[in-house]
């Protein structure tokens, strides 16, 4: 079962997203901000990362750039899920493999995850 790391500072959103992914057959680990997510990615080497944009300590863009800058983990696909900052994510196609706007459709999210894996 592929591991997905979620970087999301809003607990309820992270919890709902984790339940959706677990119901679809994925293993999930969550982090409350980008720095914690980066540490999880470096330690666990997940199959995929899903990140919010606005988070304390490290934004989703900073997280994606840190992952892309580390040769050992640069290959890991990253999905940005964001409310108002989706356009910023789309302006950085080198950082994100996909950008989904909140509120996102569950089926579209799961299909995007499956396509990237």
C-alpha positions in Angstrom: 0.0 0.0 0.0 1.6 3.3 -1.1 2.4 5.9 1.5 1.2 9.5 1.1 2.4 12.3 3.2 -0.1 15.1 3.8 1.1 18.6 4.8 -2.0 20.5 6.1 -2.2 22.8 9.1 -6.0 22.6 9.5 -6.5 19.4 11.5 -10.1 18.8 10.3 -9.1 19.1 6.6 -6.1 16.8 7.1 -8.3 14.3 8.9 -10.9 14.2 6.2 -8.3 14.0 3.5 -6.5 11.1 5.3 -9.8 9.2 5.7 -10.5 9.6 1.9 -7.1 8.4 1.0 -7.2 5.5 3.5 -10.6 4.5 2.1 -9.0 4.4 -1.3 -6.3 2.0 -0.1 -3.4 4.3 0.7 -1.4 4.6 3.9 -1.3 8.2 5.1 0.9 10.2 7.5 0.1 13.8 8.2 2.2 16.8 9.2 0.9 20.1 10.6 3.3 22.3 8.5 5.9 22.1 5.8 8.9 21.6 8.0 7.4 18.5 9.7 6.3 17.2 6.3 9.8 17.6 4.9 11.2 15.6 7.8 8.6 12.9 7.2 9.4 12.8 3.4 13.1 12.5 4.1 12.6 9.8 6.7 9.7 7.7 5.1 10.3 8.3 1.3 6.5 8.3 0.5 5.1 7.6 -2.9 3.4 11.0 -3.1 3.0 14.3 -1.1 -0.1 16.3 -0.9 0.4 19.8 0.5 -1.6 22.9 1.3 -0.1 26.3 0.4 -0.5 28.5 3.4 1.0 26.8 6.5 3.2 28.0 9.4 7.0 27.6 9.4 7.2 26.5 5.7 4.7 27.1 2.9 3.7 24.4 0.4 5.8 26.1 -2.2 8.8 26.1 0.1 8.2 22.5 0.9 8.0 21.5 -2.8 11.1 23.5 -3.6 13.0 21.8 -0.7 11.9 18.3 -2.0 12.9 19.2 -5.6 16.2 20.4 -4.3 17.1 17.1 -2.6 18.2 14.5 -5.2 17.2 11.6 -3.0 13.5 12.7 -2.9 13.2 15.1 -5.9 11.3 12.4 -7.9 8.4 12.2 -5.5 5.2 13.6 -7.1 3.6 16.6 -5.3 0.0 17.7 -5.4 -0.9 21.2 -4.2 -4.4 21.6 -2.8 -5.1 25.3 -2.1 -7.9 27.8 -1.8 -6.6 31.1 -3.0 -3.1 30.2 -3.9 -3.7 27.7 -6.7 -2.5 30.3 -9.3 0.8 30.5 -7.5 1.1 26.7 -7.7 0.3 26.7 -11.4 3.0 29.3 -11.9 5.5 26.7 -10.6 5.0 23.6 -12.7 8.6 22.6 -11.8 7.5 22.2 -8.2 4.0 20.6 -8.4 2.8 17.7 -10.5 -0.8 18.8 -10.0 -2.7 21.7 -8.5 -6.3 21.2 -7.2 -8.4 24.1 -5.9 -10.3 23.8 -2.6 -12.9 22.7 -2.3 -11.8 19.8 -4.4 -13.9 17.0 -5.6 -13.0 13.7 -3.8 -13.2 11.6 -7.1 -10.9 14.1 -8.9 -8.4 14.0 -6.0 -8.3 10.2 -5.9 -8.0 10.0 -9.7 -5.1 12.5 -9.7 -3.4 10.5 -7.0 -3.8 7.3 -8.9 -2.6 8.9 -12.1 0.6 10.1 -10.5 1.3 6.8 -8.9 
